[in-house]
């Protein structure tokens, strides 16, 4: 798949704010990949409004760090690859895919040892040099199917033994 940055950096040479927005998102993505979140506050406001929090996630940057730590526990080899990033005004939109092996517990479910490859989208609003709002979706159903926690469409439901 061809990687694309939407409004390319070369076309944004005169717009340092948009370039900084893209660079900030890439830096955050790199931190998620490394599992090191100490510098997230350089790019993400402490009170970021996350409109698609995971079940049980606390609000703000603290909740985001907890969620990221939980994901790295569940998927120690987790890697998010950016497929597309663009900016429009104060909004950044990105498409990514995440791969990893579920070798740790996740949200009360035991590890499966299975690999996943899921796609997602992020939309973030940038204000005063930090991300202050987030909307996002990812293929949670596809991930559950890949983990063997959800039957494929059309598959007969499991009937419990009596």
C-alpha positions in Angstrom: 0.0 0.0 0.0 1.4 3.4 -1.0 2.0 5.6 2.0 0.6 9.2 1.5 0.7 12.2 3.7 -2.2 13.9 2.0 -1.2 17.6 1.8 2.5 16.7 1.3 5.2 18.3 3.3 6.6 19.8 0.1 3.3 21.5 -0.6 3.2 22.8 3.0 6.6 24.5 3.1 5.0 27.9 3.7 2.6 26.6 6.4 4.7 25.9 9.4 1.6 25.3 11.6 0.3 22.5 9.4 3.8 21.0 9.2 4.1 21.1 13.0 0.7 19.4 13.3 1.8 16.5 11.1 5.2 16.3 12.8 3.4 16.2 16.2 1.1 13.4 15.1 4.1 11.4 13.8 5.9 11.9 17.1 2.9 10.7 19.1 2.6 7.7 16.8 6.3 6.9 17.4 5.8 7.2 21.2 2.9 4.7 20.9 5.1 2.3 19.0 7.9 2.6 21.5 5.7 2.3 24.6 7.4 5.4 26.0 4.8 8.1 26.8 6.8 10.6 28.9 6.8 13.3 26.2 3.2 13.0 25.2 2.4 16.2 27.0 4.6 18.1 24.5 1.9 17.3 21.8 -1.3 16.5 23.7 -3.1 18.8 26.1 -3.6 17.4 29.6 -7.4 17.9 29.2 -7.7 16.5 25.7 -11.4 15.7 24.9 -11.4 12.1 23.6 -14.8 11.5 21.9 -14.2 7.7 21.4 -12.7 6.5 24.7 -12.3 2.8 25.3 -14.5 1.2 28.0 -13.2 2.2 31.4 -10.8 4.8 30.0 -10.3 7.8 32.2 -10.5 11.3 30.6 -7.6 13.4 29.5 -4.0 12.7 28.9 -3.7 10.5 32.0 -6.5 8.2 30.6 -4.8 8.1 27.2 -1.5 7.1 28.8 -3.3 4.3 30.8 -5.0 3.1 27.7 -1.8 3.0 25.7 0.0 1.1 28.5 -2.9 -1.4 28.6 -2.5 -1.9 24.8 1.2 -2.4 25.0 0.7 -5.0 27.8 -1.8 -6.8 25.5 0.4 -6.3 22.4 4.0 -5.9 23.4 5.1 -6.0 19.7 2.4 -3.4 18.7 3.2 -1.3 15.7 1.1 1.5 14.2 1.9 2.4 10.7 0.6 5.7 9.2 -1.0 5.1 5.8 -2.3 8.7 5.2 -2.1 12.0 7.1 -3.5 15.3 6.0 -4.4 18.6 7.6 -7.2 21.1 7.0 -7.1 24.2 9.1 -6.8 23.1 12.7 -7.8 19.5 12.0 -5.6 16.5 11.3 -7.0 13.3 9.7 -5.0 10.1 9.6 -5.5 6.5 8.5 -3.3 3.9 10.1 -3.1 0.2 10.6 -1.9 -1.5 13.8 -0.3 -4.9 14.0 0.6 -6.9 17.0 0.5 -10.3 18.8 -2.0 -10.6 21.7 0.5 -12.0 24.2 -0.9 -10.2 27.3 -4.3 -9.7 28.9 -6.6 -7.0 27.5 -9.6 -5.5 29.3 -10.1 -8.7 31.4 -9.6 -11.1 28.5 -6.7 -13.6 28.6 -4.0 -13.5 25.9 -4.8 -15.5 22.8 -1.3 -15.6 21.2 -2.9 -14.5 17.9 -1.7 -11.8 15.6 -4.0 -8.9 14.5 -3.9 -6.4 11.7 -6.5 -3.7 12.1 -7.2 -0.3 10.4 -8.3 2.9 12.1 -8.8 6.6 11.6 -8.0 9.5 13.8 -9.2 13.1 13.6 -7.6 15.6 16.0 -8.1 19.3 16.6 -4.9 21.3 17.1 -4.9 24.4 19.3 -2.0 26.4 20.9 0.5 23.8 19.5 -1.2 20.8 21.1 -3.9 18.3 20.2 -7.0 19.2 22.3 -9.7 17.0 20.8 -9.8 13.4 19.3 -12.3 11.4 17.4 -11.3 8.0 16.2 -12.6 4.6 15.0 -10.8 1.3 14.5 -11.9 -2.1 13.3 -12.7 -3.5 16.8 -14.9 -6.2 15.3 -12.2 -7.3 12.9 -9.7 -7.4 15.8 -12.1 -9.6 17.8 -12.6 -12.0 14.8 -8.8 -12.2 14.4 -8.4 -13.0 18.1 -11.0 -15.8 17.8 -13.4 -14.0 20.2 -16.1 -13.4 17.6 -17.5 -15.8 15.0 -17.2 -15.0 11.3 -20.4 -13.8 9.7 -22.6 -16.8 8.7 -20.8 -19.1 11.1 -23.1 -21.3 13.3 -23.2 -20.0 16.9 -21.4 -22.1 19.5 -24.0 -24.1 21.5 -23.0 -24.6 25.1 -22.8 -28.2 26.3 -25.6 -29.1 28.7 
